[in-house]
């Protein structure tokens, strides 16, 4: 059977998550990826320093994400930056409920079946981007969780989709402070 050298098997794209408090420069850091395009689910592109702004899709519904991925418009970009991962999942949830009201509850939340469908759609999205060969950078806010006397800061990514996302990532970074212009590369 044919063998390959390990240097030939090096992964060419990465999937990463950057999380932390608002205003620390997570989006700017994510936008430092090679040839990025921003999928702005959080309507926060205006907070990014104009020197670091890039081509942006301000998402108003999940169908726009499906359309841009299927259109081939992303071929000139090497990286897709998702800001924020939590809001992305909110848009996906709304899309699923609109397609099939049985996936939602009366209060607008997903049903148990809806969460299963969201997990499936989210995994399909990850696979589709991976097949495109793009770097995928997720931005997320932090949330605090207490376990006894211990406090943990975790990414704010909804439900089991967060666990699915973490399994797919090459890197998870917690941003603790704003870098000065000198510290940025």
C-alpha positions in Angstrom: 0.0 0.0 0.0 1.3 3.5 -0.6 2.9 5.3 2.3 3.4 9.0 2.7 5.9 11.0 4.6 4.6 12.7 7.8 5.6 16.1 6.4 3.1 15.5 3.5 0.3 14.9 6.0 0.5 18.3 7.7 -2.9 19.9 8.1 -3.1 23.1 6.0 -6.0 24.9 7.7 -6.9 25.4 11.4 -10.0 25.7 13.4 -9.7 27.9 16.5 -11.9 29.6 19.1 -10.9 32.8 20.9 -13.0 33.8 23.9 -13.0 36.4 26.7 -14.7 39.5 27.9 -16.1 42.1 25.5 -13.7 44.8 24.3 -10.4 43.0 24.7 -9.7 42.7 20.9 -10.9 39.1 20.3 -12.4 40.1 16.9 -9.2 42.0 15.9 -7.1 39.0 16.9 -9.4 36.7 14.8 -9.2 39.0 11.9 -5.4 38.7 11.9 -5.9 35.3 10.3 -4.7 35.0 6.6 -7.0 36.7 4.1 -10.1 36.8 6.4 -13.8 37.4 5.7 -16.0 38.2 8.7 -19.4 36.6 9.3 -20.7 39.2 11.7 -23.6 37.6 13.7 -23.2 40.1 16.5 -23.4 43.3 14.5 -20.1 44.3 16.1 -17.9 45.1 13.1 -18.2 48.8 13.9 -16.3 48.2 17.1 -13.2 46.8 15.2 -10.5 49.4 14.6 -10.9 50.6 11.0 -7.3 49.6 10.3 -8.3 46.0 10.9 -11.7 45.9 9.2 -12.2 43.4 6.4 -14.9 42.3 4.0 -17.9 41.5 6.1 -21.3 39.8 5.8 -23.6 41.2 8.5 -25.8 38.2 9.1 -29.5 38.8 9.6 -30.6 35.2 9.0 -29.0 31.8 8.7 -30.0 31.4 5.1 -27.5 34.2 4.2 -24.7 31.9 5.5 -25.9 29.0 3.5 -26.2 31.2 0.4 -22.7 32.7 0.7 -21.1 29.3 1.3 -22.9 27.8 -1.7 -22.2 30.7 -3.9 -18.4 30.4 -4.3 -18.0 34.0 -3.1 -15.6 32.9 -0.4 -13.1 31.4 -2.8 -10.7 34.4 -2.5 -10.6 34.2 1.3 -8.3 31.9 3.3 -10.1 32.4 6.6 -13.7 32.6 7.8 -14.1 34.5 11.1 -17.4 33.8 13.0 -18.3 36.6 15.5 -19.8 35.4 17.8 -20.3 31.6 18.0 -23.2 32.0 20.5 -25.1 34.3 18.2 -24.4 32.1 15.2 -26.2 29.2 17.0 -29.1 31.6 17.9 -29.5 32.3 14.2 -29.3 28.7 13.3 -32.0 27.9 15.9 -34.4 30.5 14.5 -33.8 29.1 11.0 -34.6 25.6 12.1 -37.8 26.6 13.9 -38.9 28.7 10.9 -38.4 25.6 8.6 -40.1 23.3 11.0 -42.1 24.7 14.0 -42.1 21.3 15.7 -38.4 21.9 16.4 -39.4 24.8 18.7 -41.4 25.4 21.9 -44.1 28.0 22.5 -41.5 30.3 24.2 -39.3 30.3 21.1 -36.6 27.9 22.5 -35.6 24.7 20.7 -37.4 21.5 21.6 -35.2 18.4 22.4 -35.6 17.4 18.8 -34.7 20.9 17.8 -31.4 20.7 19.7 -30.6 17.4 17.9 -31.3 19.0 14.5 -29.2 22.1 15.4 -26.3 19.8 16.4 -26.7 18.0 13.0 -26.8 21.3 11.0 -23.9 22.7 12.9 -21.8 19.6 12.3 -22.7 19.9 8.6 -21.6 23.5 8.6 -18.2 22.5 10.1 -17.7 19.7 7.6 -18.6 22.0 4.7 -16.1 24.7 5.7 -13.4 22.0 6.3 -14.0 20.7 2.7 -13.5 24.3 1.5 -10.0 24.2 3.0 -10.5 27.5 4.9 -9.2 28.5 8.3 -12.2 28.8 10.7 -11.9 31.2 13.6 -14.8 31.4 16.2 -15.1 34.4 18.5 -17.0 33.9 21.7 -17.8 35.8 24.9 -16.9 34.2 28.2 -19.3 33.0 30.8 -18.6 32.2 34.4 -19.6 28.9 36.0 -19.3 28.1 39.6 -18.5 24.6 40.9 -18.3 24.7 44.7 -15.7 27.4 45.6 -14.2 27.3 42.1 -15.1 29.7 39.3 -14.4 28.7 35.7 -14.5 31.0 32.7 -15.8 29.1 29.7 -16.7 30.1 26.1 -20.4 31.1 25.8 -21.4 28.6 23.1 -24.8 27.0 23.5 -25.5 23.5 24.7 -24.0 20.4 23.3 -23.1 22.3 20.2 -20.2 23.8 22.3 -18.9 20.3 23.0 -19.2 19.4 19.3 -17.3 22.5 18.4 -14.5 21.9 21.0 -13.9 18.4 19.5 -13.3 19.9 16.1 -10.9 22.7 17.2 -7.1 22.8 16.9 -6.8 25.7 19.3 -8.9 27.3 22.1 -7.5 30.6 23.4 -8.7 32.7 26.3 -8.0 36.4 25.8 -7.2 38.1 29.1 -6.2 41.6 28.0 -6.0 44.1 25.2 -2.7 44.0 23.4 -1.0 47.3 22.6 -0.2 48.1 18.9 3.4 47.1 19.6 2.4 43.6 20.8 0.4 42.9 17.7 2.2 41.2 14.9 
